[in-house]
Amino acid sequence: MSKQMSKTRHTPGPWVVFVAAEDNAGLSISDVHGIAPIARIPPVYAHGPANARLMAASPDLLAACKAALSSLDNRRRGGLKPDPTFRDWATVEFELKAAVAKAGG
């Protein structure tokens, strides 16, 4: 894995969803201590709660992608063949790298 992929440039996780303190102010995504605000979702959005959960899961999803890429790389270097019933490993690797890059990780 490249050094660029392993460098964190975002607020470290875990992130959590809070109901914003102000009356009817929607949802707030922040670090687990509520100190570093990440995003705020106004209460008018029907998909707001689902979007907030997805945003809060972002650091965990990024870490999972990095771990999967590392595992793929270790298998390749060790000469191990992937399970043939699994999707094409090159496609999986491409998708994981794209997700990591999109997340800025």
Sequence and secondary structure as in RCSB ss.txt:
>XXXX:A:sequence
MSKQMSKTRHTPGPWVVFVAAEDNAGLSISDVHGIAPIARIPPVYAHGPANARLMAASPDLLAACKAALSSLDNR
RRGGLKPDPTFRDWATVEFELKAAVAKAGG
>XXXX:A:secstr
  HHHH   S  S EEEEE SSTT  EEEEETTS SEEEEE TT TTHHHHHHHHHHHHHHHHHHHHHHHHHHHH
HHTT    TTS  HHHHHHHHHHHHHHTT 
